[in-house]
C-alpha cells in the first residue's frame, strides 16, 4: 500500500534565479516547466527521464558550508561530468574533509550560489 506521496520537486534557494537556471538547466538537461519568474522557476526533466523537478527560489539566504540536505548526481563518467559542470560555473570545494583512510567515489562541488552537491562515480554500478 502506498501513502500517495512522492518527491515532486527539490527546492534550492538561490540569490539570482536567472544565473542559477543558466547553470542547472544545462547541467541536468532540464527545461523550465513554466515561464520563469524573477524569483522562481521550476525546472523539469526531459519526458524520457524520470525524476523530480528542481525548483529555484530567489532569496537572501546563504547555503550552509556542510548542508543538511544535498544532491547526489550519479555519473557514468565522473571525471568528464565534473569537468563539464566546472565549465558551466560549478566550483570544486577545495577544503572538503574527504576521509583519508578510504577511497571515495564522490567529488564535492558547489553551484554558482554555493549550494554544495556531489558527483558520484556510478560507472561500475
C-alpha positions as CSV (number, residue, x, y, z in Angstrom):
1,X,0.0,0.0,0.0
2,X,1.4,3.4,-0.9
3,X,0.8,6.6,1.0
4,X,0.2,8.7,-2.1
5,X,3.3,10.8,-1.6
6,X,6.3,11.3,-3.9
7,X,9.0,13.9,-4.3
8,X,7.7,16.3,-6.9
9,X,10.4,19.0,-6.6
10,X,13.6,19.7,-4.8
11,X,13.9,23.4,-4.0
12,X,17.2,25.3,-3.9
13,X,17.4,28.8,-2.5
14,X,19.5,31.0,-4.9
15,X,20.5,34.6,-5.0
16,X,19.7,35.0,-8.7
17,X,17.2,32.7,-10.4
18,X,18.4,33.5,-13.9
19,X,22.0,32.8,-13.1
20,X,21.1,29.6,-11.3
21,X,18.9,28.5,-14.2
22,X,21.7,29.1,-16.6
23,X,23.8,26.6,-14.6
24,X,21.3,23.9,-13.5
25,X,19.2,23.6,-16.7
26,X,22.2,22.6,-18.9
27,X,23.9,20.7,-16.0
28,X,20.9,18.4,-15.7
29,X,19.4,18.7,-19.2
30,X,16.2,20.2,-17.6
31,X,13.8,22.8,-19.0
32,X,11.5,25.3,-17.4
33,X,8.1,23.9,-16.7
34,X,6.5,27.4,-17.0
35,X,7.8,30.8,-17.9
36,X,10.4,31.7,-15.3
37,X,9.6,34.4,-12.8
38,X,12.3,36.8,-11.5
39,X,12.3,34.9,-8.1
40,X,11.0,31.4,-9.0
41,X,11.4,28.7,-11.7
42,X,10.5,25.0,-11.8
43,X,13.0,23.0,-14.0
44,X,11.7,19.7,-15.1
45,X,13.5,16.7,-16.5
46,X,13.0,15.7,-20.1
47,X,10.0,13.5,-20.8
48,X,12.2,10.5,-21.3
49,X,13.9,10.8,-17.9
50,X,12.0,10.1,-14.7
51,X,12.9,12.2,-11.6
52,X,11.8,15.1,-9.6
53,X,11.7,18.7,-10.7
54,X,14.3,21.1,-9.4
55,X,12.8,24.4,-8.3
56,X,15.0,27.6,-7.9
57,X,13.7,30.0,-5.3
58,X,15.2,33.5,-5.2
59,X,16.1,34.7,-1.7
60,X,18.7,36.3,0.6
61,X,19.8,33.2,2.5
62,X,23.2,31.7,2.0
63,X,23.9,27.9,2.0
64,X,25.5,26.1,4.9
65,X,29.1,25.0,4.4
66,X,28.0,21.5,5.3
67,X,24.4,21.3,4.2
68,X,21.8,19.1,5.9
69,X,20.5,18.1,2.5
70,X,22.3,18.0,-0.8
71,X,22.0,16.5,-4.3
72,X,24.0,13.4,-5.3
73,X,24.4,13.4,-9.1
74,X,25.3,9.9,-10.5
75,X,27.7,9.9,-13.4
76,X,28.8,7.1,-15.7
77,X,31.9,9.2,-16.5
78,X,32.6,11.1,-13.3
79,X,35.8,13.0,-14.5
80,X,34.1,14.2,-17.7
81,X,31.0,15.3,-15.8
82,X,33.0,17.2,-13.1
83,X,34.9,19.0,-15.9
84,X,31.6,19.8,-17.7
85,X,30.0,21.1,-14.6
86,X,33.0,23.3,-13.7
87,X,32.9,24.7,-17.3
88,X,29.2,25.6,-16.6
89,X,30.2,27.5,-13.5
90,X,30.5,25.0,-10.7
91,X,33.5,25.1,-8.3
92,X,35.4,22.3,-6.6
93,X,35.2,22.6,-2.9
94,X,38.9,22.5,-2.0
95,X,38.6,22.2,1.7
96,X,36.1,19.3,1.8
97,X,37.1,16.8,4.5
98,X,37.4,13.7,2.4
99,X,38.2,10.6,4.5
100,X,42.0,9.9,4.4
101,X,41.8,6.2,5.1
102,X,39.4,5.1,2.4
103,X,38.9,5.6,-1.3
104,X,35.9,7.8,-2.1
105,X,33.6,7.6,-5.1
106,X,32.4,11.2,-5.0
107,X,33.6,14.8,-5.7
108,X,32.1,17.7,-3.8
109,X,31.2,20.8,-6.0
110,X,29.2,23.9,-5.4
111,X,26.9,25.7,-7.8
112,X,27.4,29.5,-8.5
113,X,25.4,30.3,-5.3
114,X,27.5,28.0,-3.2
115,X,24.9,25.1,-2.9
116,X,27.0,22.1,-2.5
117,X,26.4,18.8,-4.3
118,X,28.3,15.6,-5.1
119,X,29.1,13.9,-8.3
120,X,29.1,10.2,-7.7
121,X,31.2,7.7,-9.8
122,X,28.4,5.3,-10.8
123,X,30.3,3.9,-13.8
124,X,30.6,0.4,-12.3
125,X,27.2,0.4,-10.6
